[in-house]
Amino acid sequence: MKKKVFIAIGVVIAVAITLTVVFFPFIKTRLYLKDRIKGHVEILINGTQYSIDSLKYTTPTDKEETELSIENGEFSIKGGEYGEYEFSFSIDNDIIRNHFDNISFNALPKTVLSFVYLNSNWWNITDMFFTIDIREKDGEPIVNLSVEYDESSETYQKNETETTEKNYILSNENSVFELTFGL
């Protein structure tokens, strides 16, 4: 008899949890178990696609850089913390220089490109698309960093996609470029 009571209570609890998650999206966003931050990276150097196999990132509670593998331009991390997430990529300047004729810049070995995401709610589920476009404009190499991103609302609906963009000039004085977005 006790066994049947425990089974019945277990079934009732399972049904209640299932109905809550399905019919109350507010709960669904908080019980989301997959990676909350997902992204895609596309890099163009003077019109040529360039791929990378890893990036480094920091989280609001862990400021030590962690390396993350990228597969087919895709990456994801757990997320779920309020605050600043930084995703950085580095490209050898020799690779960049090989794509440009008669342009001299940056004797430093690498150019570092960073995207800083300000997560305003721990429960956000965010999709982001990073584009890094290094090209010539008016005889100078420029770096265009852009990101398209959307975050889930409190009711698990996707908000409208937002875009943030910034241009920099590659020079001997500067080899670190950053784009901040979110909030």
C-alpha positions, 0 to 999 in steps of 0.5 A: 500500500505504501509503495502505491502511495509513493508512486502516486505522489511521484506521478503527481509531482512529475505531472505538476513539474511538466505542466509548470515548465510547459505552461509557465515559460517564466519557470522554463527560462530558469530551469533551462539546462543547456548552454545559455550563451551560444555563438558563431564567429565569422572572420574575413581578411580582405574578403577571404574567409579565415577560420579559427579553432579556438577562442579565450573567454572569461566569465563574471566570476572567473576572470582567468582566461579559459580556452574554448574549442570552436567547431565550424565557427560555433561555440557555447558556454554555460552562462547563467551569471549576471555580469561581463563575459569577454570572448577574445580571438587572436590572429597572427599579424603575418597572416593579416599582412599577407592579405594586403599589398603595400600596406605596412602596419603593426610590427607586433606579432598578434592582433587581439579582437575582443567582444565583451557581453554585458549579461543583464540577467542570469536567466538570459539565453543568448545567441550571438553572431560575431563578424570580424572584417579586416579590409582596406579602406582609403589605403589603410587596413581597418578592423570592423567588429560587429555582433548580432545578438538576441536574448530571451525574455522572461517568458522564454520568447526571443527579443528582437535581434540587436546589432552593435558595430565598431571600426578601428584602424590597424596601426603600429600603436594599436593591436587590441580591439574591443566591442562591448554589447548587451544590457 
